[in-house]
Amino acid sequence: MMSGLKHVTSQIQPHISHSCRSSRELFYAKCDSVSQLALDQLDHVQIATLQDLDKIHTLHQGIDEFETGETVEEKKRNQEKGVSRTYYIEEDGKPVSAASTAAENSESAMVVGVCTLHAYKRKGYATQCTSKLCYDVLSEGKVLCLFYDNPEAGTIYKRIGFQDIEKWMMISFETQSVIV
């Protein structure tokens, strides 16, 4: 597996002898200002507690394009360690939209897991969750980044102040068997 800025990976890839199994090109974007965040109508955005993470995990499993690689236990561990947090909106007794961070440190955080159940789309929920999350993280003096390949998501991110930096590549290679 190779992951990195496209201008770097494109120079390395020709020197790798393994066949490419899959390649994914993403936009890499950052946000370092609260000036464009949608900060109205955020009173129903909740900060997930450890007890809420089971239902957030269920929400993620209901999103077709999500690959839920992280277990509930990992989510809880990461939140306890302060390297992630989740904001969500609940309707009809269940979370219907959420946004999270990952890889938080003293300087930055990565936005991940932005989603809304299909039946609840086009209500501004993803924008509200992401804006509240970004506001709180930026207020702590951190910079935010994210990766996306969904143009609809990109529209939301740009509207609230994310700027594309460059393309990011994730490339998987075939492994070669060694016969002994």
N, CA, C and O of each residue as an XYZ file, in Angstrom:
720
protein
N       0.846     -1.179      0.000
C       0.000      0.000      0.000
C       0.889      1.239      0.000
O       1.895      1.302      0.707
N       0.504      2.208     -0.795
C       1.185      3.493     -0.804
C       0.113      4.573     -0.726
O      -0.898      4.511     -1.425
N       0.342      5.552      0.124
C      -0.610      6.630      0.313
C       0.166      7.928      0.436
O       1.135      8.007      1.191
N      -0.261      8.954     -0.308
C       0.431     10.227     -0.216
C      -0.023     11.216     -1.264
O      -0.899     10.923     -2.079
N       0.581     12.392     -1.235
C       0.275     13.430     -2.211
C       0.556     12.908     -3.616
O       1.562     12.238     -3.848
N      -0.332     13.216     -4.542
C      -0.228     12.686     -5.899
C       1.103     13.048     -6.553
O       1.695     12.219     -7.243
N       1.583     14.285     -6.344
C       2.826     14.679     -7.000
C       4.019     13.871     -6.474
O       5.038     13.773     -7.158
N       3.910     13.297     -5.284
C       4.978     12.462     -4.736
C       4.792     11.008     -5.174
O       5.736     10.375     -5.648
N       3.572     10.481     -5.015
C       3.337      9.070     -5.361
C       3.561      8.811     -6.850
O       3.989      7.722     -7.232
N       3.273      9.811     -7.694
C       3.464      9.629     -9.138
C       4.939      9.484     -9.506
O       5.269      8.929    -10.554
N       5.826      9.985     -8.642
C       7.260      9.839     -8.886
C       7.791      8.507     -8.365
O       8.787      7.989     -8.869
N       7.124      7.956     -7.356
C       7.576      6.702     -6.748
C       7.012      5.483     -7.468
O       7.716      4.491     -7.654
N       5.750      5.552     -7.872
C       5.054      4.392     -8.437
C       5.782      3.726     -9.611
O       5.784      2.497     -9.677
N       6.392      4.457    -10.527
C       7.089      3.780    -11.646
C       8.240      2.872    -11.197
O       8.679      2.007    -11.955
N       8.722      3.064     -9.982
C       9.841      2.277     -9.472
C       9.397      1.065     -8.644
O      10.233      0.335     -8.112
N       8.101      0.857     -8.540
C       7.567     -0.284     -7.791
C       7.257     -1.396     -8.774
O       6.525     -1.194     -9.743
N       7.816     -2.569     -8.522
C       7.675     -3.678     -9.472
C       6.358     -4.444     -9.328
O       5.969     -5.164    -10.249
N       5.672     -4.308     -8.206
C       4.403     -5.008     -7.998
C       3.300     -4.386     -8.857
O       3.290     -3.175     -9.077
N       2.383     -5.206     -9.337
C       1.245     -4.717    -10.109
C       0.277     -3.963     -9.210
O       0.093     -4.310     -8.043
N      -0.328     -2.941     -9.762
C      -1.299     -2.145     -9.022
C      -2.614     -2.932     -8.935
O      -3.174     -3.329     -9.957
N      -3.096     -3.150     -7.715
C      -4.370     -3.853     -7.508
C      -5.524     -2.867     -7.567
O      -6.543     -3.135     -8.204
N      -5.366     -1.724     -6.903
C      -6.404     -0.688     -6.916
C      -5.763      0.664     -6.664
O      -4.701      0.771     -6.052
N      -6.437      1.686     -7.152
C      -5.942      3.045     -7.005
C      -7.137      3.951     -6.728
O      -8.167      3.853     -7.395
N      -6.995      4.823     -5.753
C      -8.075      5.741     -5.412
C      -7.508      7.144     -5.293
O      -6.562      7.384     -4.543
N      -8.096      8.068     -6.044
C      -7.664      9.459     -6.034
C      -8.684     10.282     -5.257
O      -9.876     10.256     -5.563
N      -8.213     11.009     -4.256
C      -9.077     11.802     -3.385
C      -8.637     13.259     -3.402
O      -7.497     13.573     -3.745
N      -9.543     14.129     -3.034
C      -9.169     15.512     -2.780
C      -8.687     15.592     -1.339
O      -9.265     14.971     -0.448
N      -7.641     16.349     -1.118
C      -7.095     16.613      0.209
C      -7.366     18.086      0.476
O      -6.901     18.948     -0.269
N      -8.117     18.383      1.540
C      -8.537     19.762      1.812
C      -8.255     20.123      3.267
O      -8.125     19.256      4.131
N      -8.165     21.433      3.513
C      -7.934     21.900      4.886
C      -8.841     23.081      5.201
O      -9.354     23.753      4.306
N      -9.025     23.316      6.500
C      -9.800     24.458      6.985
C      -9.074     25.002      8.212
O      -8.763     24.258      9.142
N      -8.810     26.304      8.204
C      -8.112     26.906      9.343
C      -8.796     28.171      9.852
O      -8.195     28.964     10.576
N     -10.067     28.353      9.464
C     -10.794     29.551      9.879
C     -12.274     29.235     10.096
O     -12.852     28.414      9.384
N     -12.872     29.887     11.075
C     -14.299     29.706     11.353
C     -15.173     30.637     10.513
O     -16.398     30.582     10.619
N     -14.574     31.485      9.686
C     -15.306     32.561      9.023
C     -16.449     32.092      8.130
O     -17.429     32.822      7.983
N     -16.367     30.907      7.528
C     -17.419     30.466      6.613
C     -18.333     29.395      7.205
O     -19.252     28.925      6.534
N     -18.087     29.011      8.448
C     -18.883     27.945      9.055
C     -20.346     28.362      9.208
O     -20.643     29.517      9.514
N     -21.241     27.421      8.996
C     -22.681     27.642      9.184
C     -22.981     27.438     10.659
O     -23.175     26.308     11.105
N     -23.020     28.531     11.420
C     -23.121     28.431     12.878
C     -24.522     28.719     13.421
O     -24.698     28.908     14.624
N     -25.516     28.752     12.533
C     -26.879     28.909     13.010
C     -27.559     27.530     13.037
O     -27.121     26.607     12.351
N     -28.579     27.404     13.794
C     -29.353     26.163     13.918
C     -28.508     24.973     14.384
O     -28.642     23.868     13.858
N     -27.646     25.201     15.363
C     -26.790     24.118     15.854
C     -27.246     23.583     17.212
O     -26.587     22.723     17.796
N     -28.373     24.093     17.712
C     -28.795     23.696     19.051
C     -29.163     22.218     19.155
O     -29.157     21.671     20.258
N     -29.477     21.564     18.060
C     -29.814     20.137     18.119
C     -28.631     19.227     17.754
O     -28.788     18.007     17.692
N     -27.458     19.809     17.516
C     -26.251     19.002     17.282
C     -25.704     18.592     18.649
O     -25.438     19.437     19.503
N     -25.544     17.299     18.837
C     -25.094     16.760     20.121
C     -23.659     16.247     20.017
O     -23.223     15.803     18.955
N     -22.944     16.312     21.116
C     -21.607     15.730     21.203
C     -21.786     14.314     21.738
O     -22.385     14.111     22.794
N     -21.268     13.348     21.008
C     -21.438     11.942     21.398
C     -20.631     11.615     22.647
O     -19.458     11.971     22.762
N     -21.279     10.936     23.571
C     -20.607     10.385     24.741
C     -20.160      8.968     24.388
O     -20.496      8.457     23.319
N     -19.415      8.345     25.270
C     -19.005      6.959     25.036
C     -20.220      6.053     24.856
O     -20.186      5.113     24.061
N     -21.292      6.334     25.593
C     -22.497      5.524     25.505
C     -23.218      5.700     24.165
O     -23.958      4.809     23.748
N     -23.016      6.825     23.490
C     -23.659      7.087     22.199
C     -22.965      6.391     21.032
O     -23.550      6.266     19.956
N     -21.744      5.943     21.226
C     -20.956      5.443     20.103
C     -21.508      4.155     19.504
O     -21.263      3.885     18.328
N     -22.239      3.356     20.262
C     -22.889      2.169     19.685
C     -23.883      2.585     18.604
O     -23.904      2.004     17.520
N     -24.705      3.593     18.901
C     -25.695      4.004     17.908
C     -25.059      4.777     16.750
O     -25.586      4.756     15.638
N     -23.952      5.448     16.991
C     -23.224      6.097     15.890
C     -22.662      5.026     14.960
O     -22.691      5.182     13.739
N     -22.156      3.954     15.530
C     -21.636      2.835     14.735
C     -22.757      2.235     13.874
O     -22.538      1.907     12.708
N     -23.933      2.096     14.442
C     -25.092      1.595     13.690
C     -25.437      2.546     12.549
O     -25.762      2.102     11.448
N     -25.368      3.855     12.806
C     -25.590      4.842     11.745
C     -24.601      4.623     10.611
O     -24.999      4.567      9.448
N     -23.323      4.497     10.932
C     -22.299      4.301      9.899
C     -22.556      3.035      9.093
O     -22.322      3.010      7.884
N     -23.035      1.987      9.749
C     -23.332      0.743      9.034
C     -24.501      0.911      8.065
O     -24.632      0.137      7.117
N     -25.349      1.913      8.294
C     -26.477      2.174      7.410
C     -26.141      3.042      6.213
O     -27.024      3.368      5.418
N     -24.890      3.420      6.073
C     -24.450      4.265      4.959
C     -23.734      3.371      3.946
O     -22.693      2.790      4.251
N     -24.298      3.262      2.740
C     -23.782      2.336      1.725
C     -22.310      2.532      1.400
O     -21.563      1.560      1.293
N     -21.883      3.792      1.241
C     -20.506      4.034      0.795
C     -19.468      3.954      1.903
O     -18.275      4.118      1.647
N     -19.908      3.701      3.137
C     -18.968      3.601      4.248
C     -18.421      2.194      4.384
O     -19.152      1.209      4.277
N     -17.140      2.123      4.618
C     -16.487      0.874      4.981
C     -16.185      0.986      6.470
O     -15.232      1.659      6.864
N     -16.992      0.331      7.294
C     -16.817      0.456      8.738
C     -15.700     -0.473      9.199
O     -15.945     -1.616      9.585
N     -14.486      0.031      9.152
C     -13.341     -0.750      9.574
C     -13.085     -0.659     11.069
O     -12.476     -1.556     11.653
N     -13.546      0.417     11.691
C     -13.292      0.647     13.108
C     -14.427      0.034     13.935
O     -15.603      0.246     13.640
N     -14.069     -0.712     14.951
C     -15.074     -1.306     15.830
C     -15.565     -0.274     16.844
O     -14.945      0.775     17.015
N     -16.671     -0.571     17.511
C     -17.191      0.310     18.556
C     -16.158      0.458     19.665
O     -15.973      1.548     20.204
N     -15.486     -0.636     20.004
C     -14.476     -0.586     21.061
C     -13.332      0.351     20.676
O     -12.834      1.102     21.514
N     -12.916      0.306     19.410
C     -11.863      1.212     18.945
C     -12.337      2.661     18.993
O     -11.584      3.550     19.391
N     -13.586      2.900     18.587
C     -14.143      4.257     18.656
C     -14.106      4.771     20.096
O     -13.718      5.911     20.349
N     -14.514      3.919     21.030
C     -14.531      4.314     22.439
C     -13.118      4.589     22.953
O     -12.880      5.578     23.646
N     -12.188      3.703     22.606
C     -10.794      3.881     23.035
C     -10.223      5.190     22.496
O      -9.564      5.932     23.224
N     -10.478      5.470     21.218
C      -9.954      6.695     20.597
C     -10.575      7.951     21.209
O      -9.896      8.964     21.374
N     -11.859      7.884     21.543
C     -12.487      9.040     22.181
C     -11.946      9.232     23.592
O     -11.705     10.363     24.015
N     -11.754      8.132     24.324
C     -11.183      8.235     25.676
C      -9.779      8.826     25.649
O      -9.409      9.586     26.544
N      -8.990      8.482     24.623
C      -7.623      8.994     24.494
C      -7.591     10.429     23.984
O      -6.535     11.062     23.994
N      -8.735     10.954     23.538
C      -8.788     12.322     23.043
C      -8.304     12.486     21.621
O      -7.975     13.597     21.205
N      -8.254     11.396     20.864
C      -7.803     11.494     19.473
C      -8.970     11.484     18.491
O      -8.767     11.533     17.278
N     -10.191     11.421     19.018
C     -11.372     11.522     18.168
C     -12.551     12.042     18.978
O     -12.573     11.965     20.206
N     -13.522     12.570     18.259
C     -14.786     13.016     18.846
C     -15.835     12.958     17.750
O     -15.508     12.977     16.563
N     -17.099     12.888     18.153
C     -18.189     12.784     17.187
C     -19.326     13.720     17.587
O     -19.665     13.847     18.764
N     -19.901     14.367     16.583
C     -21.083     15.210     16.749
C     -22.178     14.602     15.894
O     -21.913     14.102     14.800
N     -23.414     14.645     16.391
C     -24.489     14.014     15.630
C     -25.822     14.712     15.856
O     -25.995     15.484     16.799
N     -26.758     14.415     14.962
C     -28.133     14.889     15.062
C     -29.021     13.662     15.149
O     -28.878     12.702     14.392
N     -29.941     13.728     16.097
C     -30.860     12.613     16.310
C     -32.257     13.043     15.880
O     -32.687     14.163     16.157
N     -32.950     12.152     15.211
C     -34.330     12.386     14.826
C     -35.051     11.049     14.896
O     -34.461     10.010     14.598
N     -36.296     11.065     15.278
C     -37.074      9.828     15.400
C     -36.384      8.815     16.313
O     -36.479      7.607     16.098
N     -35.685      9.323     17.339
C     -35.069      8.459     18.331
C     -33.780      7.780     17.923
O     -33.317      6.867     18.605
N     -33.194      8.215     16.817
C     -31.940      7.598     16.358
C     -31.050      8.645     15.697
O     -31.550      9.638     15.169
N     -29.720      8.427     15.723
C     -28.819      9.331     14.996
C     -29.072      9.211     13.493
O     -29.150      8.107     12.953
N     -29.199     10.355     12.829
C     -29.445     10.347     11.383
C     -28.325     11.032     10.604
O     -28.251     10.907      9.382
N     -27.461     11.750     11.304
C     -26.344     12.437     10.660
C     -25.220     12.582     11.683
O     -25.476     12.722     12.879
N     -23.976     12.547     11.207
C     -22.839     12.653     12.128
C     -21.606     13.153     11.397
O     -21.517     13.101     10.170
N     -20.662     13.636     12.187
C     -19.327     14.012     11.706
C     -18.368     13.759     12.856
O     -18.696     14.014     14.015
N     -17.184     13.258     12.536
C     -16.210     12.899     13.567
C     -14.832     13.429     13.208
O     -14.590     13.903     12.098
N     -13.943     13.333     14.179
C     -12.529     13.570     13.923
C     -11.771     12.274     14.157
O     -12.263     11.354     14.810
N     -10.585     12.223     13.619
C      -9.643     11.130     13.851
C      -8.261     11.757     13.884
O      -8.058     12.874     13.407
N      -7.324     11.033     14.445
C      -5.926     11.459     14.468
C      -5.749     12.858     15.057
O      -4.886     13.614     14.609
N      -6.553     13.204     16.051
C      -6.396     14.518     16.697
C      -5.094     14.577     17.471
O      -4.685     13.610     18.114
N      -4.462     15.718     17.396
C      -3.265     15.985     18.192
C      -3.315     17.452     18.607
O      -4.336     18.110     18.408
N      -2.260     17.965     19.166
C      -2.284     19.339     19.671
C      -2.354     20.387     18.561
O      -2.658     21.548     18.834
N      -2.081     20.003     17.331
C      -2.037     20.965     16.232
C      -3.134     20.785     15.193
O      -3.516     21.748     14.528
N      -3.650     19.558     15.042
C      -4.576     19.307     13.944
C      -5.532     18.155     14.244
O      -5.392     17.434     15.232
N      -6.502     18.015     13.354
C      -7.454     16.907     13.418
C      -7.948     16.632     12.005
O      -8.023     17.533     11.171
N      -8.280     15.388     11.756
C      -8.813     14.991     10.465
C     -10.317     14.760     10.615
O     -10.752     14.054     11.525
N     -11.103     15.354      9.727
C     -12.550     15.146      9.721
C     -12.836     13.852      8.977
O     -12.355     13.644      7.863
N     -13.625     12.983      9.604
C     -13.983     11.690      9.021
C     -15.450     11.389      9.341
O     -16.072     12.072     10.155
N     -15.978     10.377      8.700
C     -17.287      9.857      9.055
C     -18.440     10.826      8.900
O     -19.428     10.728      9.628
N     -18.334     11.766      7.960
C     -19.445     12.693      7.724
C     -20.510     11.934      6.935
O     -20.247     11.424      5.846
N     -21.720     11.868      7.502
C     -22.754     11.071      6.848
C     -24.150     11.503      7.273
O     -24.343     12.131      8.315
N     -25.103     11.151      6.443
C     -26.518     11.338      6.741
C     -27.275     10.178      6.116
O     -27.027      9.809      4.968
N     -28.195      9.607      6.875
C     -29.038      8.555      6.310
C     -29.816      9.119      5.133
O     -30.239     10.275      5.154
N     -30.002      8.298      4.105
C     -30.620      8.749      2.857
C     -31.961      9.458      3.083
O     -32.216     10.495      2.472
N     -32.799      8.927      3.928
C     -34.135      9.498      4.158
C     -34.094     10.872      4.817
O     -35.113     11.562      4.860
N     -32.933     11.284      5.331
C     -32.815     12.552      6.056
C     -31.911     13.549      5.334
O     -31.576     14.596      5.888
N     -31.516     13.230      4.108
C     -30.636     14.140      3.348
C     -31.384     15.390      2.916
O     -32.614     15.440      2.927
N     -30.613     16.392      2.540
C     -31.097     17.676      2.032
C     -31.800     18.517      3.102
O     -32.653     19.348      2.788
N     -31.435     18.293      4.359
C     -31.974     19.094      5.455
C     -30.880     19.922      6.118
O     -31.147     20.637      7.083
N     -29.647     19.833      5.608
C     -28.533     20.584      6.170
C     -27.886     19.924      7.372
O     -27.060     20.543      8.043
N     -28.241     18.682      7.657
C     -27.718     18.017      8.854
C     -26.208     17.796      8.804
O     -25.519     18.045      9.793
N     -25.686     17.334      7.674
C     -24.238     17.103      7.574
C     -23.483     18.419      7.726
O     -22.437     18.468      8.373
N     -24.016     19.486      7.128
C     -23.396     20.805      7.259
C     -23.397     21.253      8.714
O     -22.400     21.791      9.195
N     -24.497     21.038      9.417
C     -24.594     21.460     10.814
C     -23.642     20.668     11.709
O     -22.943     21.245     12.542
N     -23.617     19.345     11.537
C     -22.709     18.520     12.351
C     -21.254     18.899     12.096
O     -20.470     19.059     13.031
N     -20.907     19.040     10.824
C     -19.528     19.354     10.462
C     -19.149     20.757     10.918
O     -18.032     20.966     11.392
N     -20.051     21.716     10.787
C     -19.762     23.087     11.217
C     -19.524     23.160     12.721
O     -18.581     23.816     13.163
N     -20.360     22.500     13.507
C     -20.187     22.507     14.971
C     -18.868     21.840     15.347
O     -18.124     22.347     16.186
N     -18.586     20.702     14.724
C     -17.329     19.995     14.969
C     -16.142     20.897     14.627
O     -15.221     21.048     15.430
N     -16.165     21.490     13.447
C     -15.060     22.350     13.007
C     -14.907     23.564     13.911
O     -13.788     23.944     14.255
N     -16.023     24.175     14.297
C     -15.953     25.345     15.173
C     -15.234     25.004     16.474
O     -14.338     25.730     16.904
N     -15.629     23.900     17.094
C     -15.021     23.526     18.369
C     -13.530     23.205     18.215
O     -12.717     23.619     19.041
N     -13.177     22.475     17.165
C     -11.772     22.108     16.952
C     -10.934     23.348     16.616
O      -9.845     23.528     17.160
N     -11.443     24.198     15.723
C     -10.715     25.414     15.363
C     -10.578     26.358     16.563
O      -9.573     27.057     16.694
N     -11.581     26.377     17.430
C     -11.528     27.222     18.640
C     -10.427     26.777     19.594
O      -9.986     27.550     20.445
N      -9.987     25.539     19.451
C      -8.884     25.020     20.267
C      -7.524     25.320     19.629
O      -6.490     24.897     20.145
N      -7.526     26.051     18.504
C      -6.286     26.427     17.844
C      -5.734     25.373     16.900
O      -4.574     25.449     16.496
N      -6.550     24.396     16.547
C      -6.106     23.331     15.642
C      -6.532     23.641     14.214
O      -7.441     24.438     13.986
N      -5.871     23.009     13.264
C      -6.214     23.078     11.845
C      -6.901     21.760     11.486
O      -6.564     20.707     12.027
N      -7.855     21.829     10.579
C      -8.586     20.635     10.158
C      -8.205     20.233      8.742
O      -7.913     21.081      7.899
N      -8.211     18.934      8.492
C      -8.026     18.440      7.138
C      -9.014     17.313      6.906
O      -9.591     16.773      7.850
N      -9.204     16.966      5.647
C     -10.056     15.839      5.297
C      -9.740     15.377      3.889
O      -9.097     16.080      3.109
N     -10.209     14.182      3.584
C     -10.105     13.606      2.252
C     -11.522     13.335      1.765
O     -12.378     12.909      2.540
N     -11.769     13.580      0.483
C     -13.090     13.258     -0.067
C     -12.975     12.955     -1.552
O     -12.074     13.429     -2.244
N     -13.926     12.144     -2.016
C     -14.022     11.903     -3.454
C     -15.464     12.038     -3.939
O     -15.744     11.858     -5.124
N     -16.366     12.351     -3.033
C     -17.766     12.537     -3.349
C     -17.999     14.026     -3.651
O     -17.845     14.857     -2.756
N     -18.367     14.379     -4.889
C     -18.558     15.795     -5.238
C     -19.619     16.495     -4.384
O     -19.484     17.681     -4.085
N     -20.665     15.775     -3.991
C     -21.704     16.356     -3.148
C     -21.118     16.740     -1.790
O     -21.421     17.810     -1.263
N     -20.298     15.889     -1.235
C     -19.628     16.194      0.034
C     -18.669     17.369     -0.154
O     -18.581     18.247      0.704
N     -17.958     17.381     -1.272
C     -17.028     18.475     -1.547
C     -17.711     19.826     -1.562
O     -17.135     20.820     -1.118
N     -18.940     19.873     -2.071
C     -19.712     21.119     -2.083
C     -19.972     21.606     -0.662
O     -19.851     22.797     -0.373
N     -20.329     20.677      0.222
C     -20.555     21.028      1.633
C     -19.265     21.553      2.251
O     -19.258     22.606      2.889
N     -18.171     20.812      2.058
C     -16.901     21.200      2.678
C     -16.440     22.572      2.208
O     -15.992     23.386      3.015
N     -16.545     22.831      0.916
C     -16.112     24.133      0.394
C     -16.995     25.261      0.915
O     -16.507     26.354      1.205
N     -18.287     24.998      1.032
C     -19.213     26.016      1.520
C     -18.880     26.435      2.957
O     -19.109     27.586      3.328
N     -18.344     25.515      3.769
C     -18.043     25.880      5.161
C     -16.578     26.257      5.385
O     -16.150     26.434      6.525
N     -15.807     26.379      4.297
C     -14.471     26.950      4.427
C     -13.294     26.040      4.139
O     -12.148     26.467      4.279
N     -13.539     24.794      3.739
C     -12.411     23.930      3.366
C     -11.896     24.330      1.991
O     -12.672     24.674      1.099
N     -10.590     24.281      1.836
C      -9.957     24.594      0.552
C      -9.154     23.385      0.097
O      -8.373     22.818      0.862
N      -9.357     22.998     -1.162
C      -8.582     21.882     -1.706
C      -7.114     22.269     -1.751
O      -6.759     23.365     -2.184
N      -6.259     21.348     -1.296
C      -4.823     21.567     -1.312
C      -4.212     20.874     -2.523
O      -3.503     21.484     -3.323
N      -4.501     19.608     -2.630
C      -3.923     18.793     -3.691
C      -4.682     17.474     -3.742
O      -5.553     17.217     -2.911
N      -4.349     16.649     -4.710
C      -4.923     15.310     -4.782
C      -4.106     14.377     -3.899
O      -2.898     14.553     -3.741
N      -4.775     13.385     -3.327
C      -4.164     12.382     -2.467
C      -4.408     11.028     -3.100
O      -5.526     10.731     -3.523
N      -3.384     10.212     -3.169
C      -3.500      8.893     -3.784
C      -3.398      7.789     -2.732
O      -2.603      7.864     -1.795
N      -4.225      6.768     -2.919
C      -4.141      5.553     -2.109
C      -4.063      4.395     -3.103
O      -5.014      4.128     -3.837
N      -2.920      3.716     -3.116
C      -2.662      2.679     -4.119
C      -2.324      1.371     -3.413
O      -1.451      1.321     -2.546
N      -3.028      0.321     -3.798
C      -2.738     -1.021     -3.277
C      -2.045     -1.818     -4.366
O      -2.409     -1.738     -5.539
N      -1.058     -2.576     -3.973
C      -0.305     -3.380     -4.919
C      -0.520     -4.861     -4.669
O      -0.809     -5.276     -3.547
N      -0.379     -5.650     -5.716
C      -0.442     -7.111     -5.590
C       0.791     -7.575     -4.828
O       1.877     -7.021     -4.996
N       0.620     -8.577     -4.004
C       1.776     -9.152     -3.328
C       2.263    -10.315     -4.167
O       1.475    -10.997     -4.821
N       3.539    -10.531     -4.145
C       4.133    -11.609     -4.914
C       4.404    -12.774     -3.995
O       4.990    -12.612     -2.924
N       3.977    -13.944     -4.412
C       4.238    -15.150     -3.624
C       5.652    -15.618     -3.840
O       6.188    -15.551     -4.946
N       6.241    -16.086     -2.782
C       7.588    -16.615     -2.877
C       7.488    -18.125     -2.642
O       7.008    -18.567     -1.598
N       7.942    -18.902     -3.613
C       7.911    -20.368     -3.479
C       9.268    -20.819     -2.980
O      10.309    -20.495     -3.551
N       9.223    -21.585     -1.882
C      10.459    -22.052     -1.277
C      10.575    -23.549     -1.457
O      11.554    -24.151     -1.016
